[in-house]
């Protein structure tokens, strides 16, 4: 399981700093989590996988409710595998199969190939990354530097706000996409990139709140009213890996 890492100079957040940050957020507690973030880009629509990859770049049993094509190549490829598989597999098993982290040689065909590069190319097409060749002695390597820093900063601020100014202290009231992004960013070890630019006090509050969130019992949270079962099933799978 991945863990939330803290900068070595950080100390455990004090009660006074927690109260200081929370006092700034009191007026925001009643905001509806279903309202669209006013900072969201109207021109560029990113998938969750693209958002997780973008956050990582340095300036770095599943039942289908619908198997209709989504328009996203990777997601459609995943849906095709799931639809064609009998009997159905668990979320954890599908994560292991799709990522190639399986010891079963008869199921290697389910592994999604070149995922990072394919997502990066999608971001290039959307004008957020660019493609460059860098020479490393005997070979050239393709890299994808960030060119649209505005879009990345919008995404970073959205996650920062979700655990600071817009914190609701209840995952069932959180925007579902934001909750999913926090879970995936945590599991992908890119949250440090999101919170590293915060002041010490806010950094500690953000990390502690995220830690409390991802350490909730997924089996309990997934059965609550209005819960999105798939998000908690994915978190449970990562916790067991």
Secondary structure, 3 states (H helix, E strand, C coil): CCCCCCCCCCCCCCHHHHHHHHHHHHHHCCCCCCCCCCCCCCCCCCCHHHHHHHHCCCCCCCCCCCCCCCCCHHHHHHHHHHHCCCCCCCHHHHHHHHHCCCCCHHHHHHCCCCHHHHHHHHHHHCCCECCEEEEECCEEEEECCECCHHHHHHHHHHHHHHHCCCCCCCHHHCCHHHHHHHHHHHHCCCHHHHHCCCCHHHHHHHHHHHHHHHCCCHHHHCCCCCCCHHHHHHHHHHHHC
